[in-house]
Amino acid sequence: MQVPLYQAKAEFFRMLGHPARIRVLELLQNGPVPVRELLNEIDIEPSNLSQQLAVLRRSGIVVSVRDGSTVSYALAGGDVADLLRAARRILTELLVGQSELLEELRHTDATVQASPPAR
């Protein structure tokens, strides 16, 4: 039985739904990164990082490469970096909209406070 596309998309986004996984993907955008460097950049326990990397590896988003005793991770393709850039643009637009709304609320609040009370 085939999974509907919308369900597969939901599972994909659910898989991305952990801050450590997003941070790993951000760090891998510029090329392979050794696990020890990932640990230095992400404030989590080694066992937790290992679990998060395993989730990303099983999903096929990242690949691991061993060079002697050093294990590095890399993005499996450029589409993930594109997705992260799109998310950044969307968040920027949302935050700009929120800051404009906040400014409008502050302006309205200041106007209400400056007006004399109605009789």
C-alpha positions as CSV (number, residue, x, y, z in Angstrom):
1,M,0.0,0.0,0.0
2,Q,1.5,3.3,-1.1
3,V,1.7,6.2,1.3
4,P,-0.1,9.4,0.0
5,L,2.3,12.2,-1.0
6,Y,0.9,14.6,1.7
7,Q,1.6,12.0,4.4
8,A,5.1,11.4,3.1
9,K,5.7,15.1,3.2
10,A,4.4,15.3,6.7
11,E,6.8,12.5,7.8
12,F,9.7,14.3,6.1
13,F,9.0,17.6,7.9
14,R,8.5,15.7,11.2
15,M,11.9,14.1,10.7
16,L,13.4,17.6,10.3
17,G,11.5,18.7,13.5
18,H,14.4,18.6,15.9
19,P,16.7,21.6,16.6
20,A,19.9,19.5,16.6
21,R,19.0,18.0,13.2
22,I,18.4,21.5,11.7
23,R,21.7,22.7,13.2
24,V,23.6,19.7,11.7
25,L,22.1,20.4,8.3
26,E,23.0,24.1,8.5
27,L,26.6,23.2,9.4
28,L,26.8,20.7,6.5
29,Q,25.7,23.3,3.9
30,N,29.3,24.2,3.1
31,G,30.6,20.7,2.7
32,P,31.5,17.7,4.8
33,V,32.1,18.2,8.6
34,P,33.9,15.8,10.9
35,V,31.8,14.6,13.9
36,R,34.2,16.2,16.4
37,E,33.5,19.6,14.8
38,L,29.8,19.0,14.9
39,L,30.1,18.3,18.6
40,N,32.0,21.6,19.1
41,E,29.3,23.6,17.3
42,I,26.3,21.9,18.8
43,D,25.8,21.9,22.5
44,I,24.5,18.3,23.0
45,E,25.9,15.0,24.3
46,P,27.9,12.8,21.9
47,S,25.3,10.0,22.2
48,N,22.4,12.5,21.4
49,L,24.3,13.8,18.3
50,S,24.9,10.2,17.2
51,Q,21.1,9.5,17.5
52,Q,20.3,12.6,15.5
53,L,22.8,11.8,12.8
54,A,21.4,8.3,12.6
55,V,17.9,9.7,11.9
56,L,19.3,12.0,9.2
57,R,21.3,9.1,7.7
58,R,18.4,6.7,7.7
59,S,16.3,9.3,5.9
60,G,18.9,9.7,3.2
61,I,19.5,13.4,3.8
62,V,23.1,13.0,4.9
63,V,25.8,10.5,4.2
64,S,28.8,9.5,6.3
65,V,32.3,9.2,5.0
66,R,35.1,7.6,7.0
67,D,38.7,8.7,6.5
68,G,40.9,6.6,8.8
69,S,39.5,7.2,12.3
70,T,37.7,10.4,11.3
71,V,34.0,10.2,10.4
72,S,32.5,13.1,8.5
73,Y,29.0,13.9,7.4
74,A,27.8,15.6,4.3
75,L,24.5,16.5,2.7
76,A,23.4,13.9,0.3
77,G,22.2,16.5,-2.2
78,G,21.9,20.3,-2.7
79,D,18.1,20.3,-2.3
80,V,18.3,20.3,1.5
81,A,20.5,23.4,1.4
82,D,17.8,25.0,-0.9
83,L,15.1,24.0,1.6
84,L,17.0,25.6,4.5
85,R,17.5,28.8,2.5
86,A,13.7,28.8,1.7
87,A,12.9,28.4,5.4
88,R,15.2,31.3,6.3
89,R,13.4,33.5,3.7
90,I,10.0,32.5,5.0
91,L,11.0,33.1,8.6
92,T,12.4,36.5,7.7
93,E,9.2,37.5,6.0
94,L,7.2,36.3,9.0
95,L,9.4,38.2,11.5
96,V,9.2,41.4,9.4
97,G,5.4,41.1,9.4
98,Q,5.4,40.5,13.2
99,S,7.7,43.5,13.8
100,E,5.5,45.7,11.7
101,L,2.5,44.5,13.7
102,L,4.3,45.1,17.0
103,E,5.2,48.7,15.9
104,E,1.5,49.3,14.9
105,L,0.4,48.0,18.3
106,R,2.9,50.3,20.1
107,H,1.8,53.2,18.0
108,T,-1.9,52.5,18.8
109,D,-1.1,52.0,22.5
110,A,0.8,55.3,22.6
111,T,-2.1,57.1,20.8
112,V,-4.7,55.6,23.3
113,Q,-2.6,56.6,26.3
114,A,-2.1,60.2,25.0
115,S,-5.8,60.7,24.4
116,P,-7.9,62.2,27.3
117,P,-10.5,59.8,28.7
118,A,-14.0,60.0,27.2
119,R,-16.7,61.6,29.4
